[in-house]
Amino acid sequence: MPPHETRLTVLISGNGSNLQALIDAIAAGSLPHTTIVRVISNRKSAHGLVRAERAGIPTGVHTLLPYKKAHPSPSASHAAPPMTTAATTSAAPNPSSSGPASPAARMAYDEALVQLVRADRPTLVFMAGFMHIVSSSFLSPLRLADPPVPCLNLHPALPGAYVGADGIGDAWRRFQEGTLEGGKTGVMVHEVVEEVDRGEAVVVREIEMRMGEGREEFEKRVHAIEHEVVVEAVKEAARRWRTGG
């Protein structure tokens, strides 16, 4: 491995526009000594996998469903079988494939995921729209690696603000209601910890709200800023890794 090379594993779930921003930055020389060693998605249909394949980046798919089937939640495994008729039998849902995953399923999934990630010897893991909340079963092996492997997440909110999947929508709705403090929101990349969206921020960018701006227009503006922030965050993480700070 060349000195100070950043070996990046990117975890995705959807379109992969932030992944594309990283791919483009590497191609343009804006992220020197950086290689995306693999893109892993928890959804087979994620368009980000296509983006990675077009760029010649190895990909992987790691879905939760097999683990939900192997470790059904108590409510699913003890539920009474649904009544069926000739018209409904073929459409009857499998209890193990619907509803939330059991703690045992999530633990087994995370343990397998971190093994997949570590097999490529990354120096940095980046969650770019990865719609799965990881547990200590995933994070601890990265922390205990020698050297430790940082794990970062992109979140469209300011530190301590909106938690979860719809930070953009939460900010826009509160601005319309006149309850958004300071009339601003933001985008951050933070270290991933067990508490959702509460890890130390690596990069933060504030975004001023605009009167009369529709939600779709606002989302486009936020996404454009995200594309800049993910590149900045990888640069900062690489700097910290090189200097130990």
PECORQUI-V899262 format. One record per backbone hydrogen bond with DSSP energy under -1.0 kcal/mol. NH is the residue of the N-H (numbers start at 0). CO is the residue of the C=O. E is the energy in kcal/mol with one decimal. If there is no record, write none. Layout:
# PECORQUI-V899262
{{NH CO E} {NH CO E}}
This chain:
# PECORQUI-V899262
{{4 1 -1.7} {5 32 -3.5} {7 34 -3.4} {8 123 -2.3} {9 37 -2.2} {10 125 -2.7} {11 39 -2.4} {19 15 -2.3} {20 16 -1.6} {21 17 -1.6} {22 18 -2.6} {23 19 -2.9} {24 20 -2.0} {25 21 -2.3} {26 22 -2.2} {27 23 -2.1} {28 25 -1.0} {29 24 -2.3} {30 24 -1.0} {34 5 -2.8} {36 7 -2.0} {37 7 -1.0} {38 57 -2.1} {39 9 -2.5} {40 59 -2.4} {41 11 -1.4} {45 42 -1.4} {47 13 -2.5} {48 45 -1.4} {50 46 -1.8} {51 47 -2.3} {52 48 -2.5} {53 49 -2.4} {54 50 -1.2} {55 52 -1.4} {56 51 -2.7} {59 38 -2.0} {61 40 -3.0} {67 63 -1.8} {68 64 -2.2} {69 65 -1.9} {70 66 -1.9} {76 72 -2.5} {77 73 -1.8} {88 84 -2.3} {91 88 -1.1} {96 93 -1.9} {105 101 -2.3} {106 102 -2.3} {107 103 -2.3} {108 104 -2.4} {109 105 -2.6} {110 106 -2.4} {111 107 -2.0} {112 108 -2.5} {113 109 -2.5} {114 110 -1.2} {115 111 -2.0} {116 112 -2.4} {117 113 -2.7} {118 114 -1.4} {119 116 -1.4} {120 117 -1.8} {122 6 -2.5} {123 6 -1.8} {124 149 -2.4} {125 8 -2.9} {126 151 -3.2} {127 10 -2.3} {131 129 -1.6} {137 134 -1.4} {138 134 -2.2} {139 135 -2.5} {142 138 -2.3} {143 139 -2.5} {148 141 -2.4} {151 124 -2.9} {152 189 -2.3} {153 126 -2.0} {154 187 -3.0} {156 154 -2.1} {160 157 -2.3} {169 165 -2.6} {170 166 -2.1} {171 167 -2.3} {172 168 -2.6} {173 169 -2.1} {174 170 -2.0} {175 171 -2.0} {176 172 -1.7} {178 173 -2.7} {182 179 -1.8} {183 180 -1.0} {184 206 -2.6} {186 204 -2.4} {187 154 -2.7} {188 202 -2.3} {189 152 -2.3} {190 199 -2.8} {191 150 -2.9} {197 194 -1.6} {201 188 -3.6} {202 188 -1.6} {204 186 -2.8} {206 184 -2.8} {208 182 -2.4} {212 209 -1.7} {217 213 -2.5} {218 214 -2.8} {219 215 -2.0} {220 216 -1.8} {221 217 -2.4} {222 218 -2.8} {223 219 -2.0} {224 220 -1.6} {225 221 -2.5} {226 222 -2.0} {228 224 -2.4} {229 225 -2.6} {231 227 -2.1} {232 228 -2.7} {233 229 -1.8} {234 230 -2.0} {235 231 -2.3} {236 232 -2.8} {237 233 -2.3} {238 234 -2.2} {239 235 -2.5} {240 236 -2.2} {241 237 -2.3} {242 238 -2.3} {243 239 -1.9}}
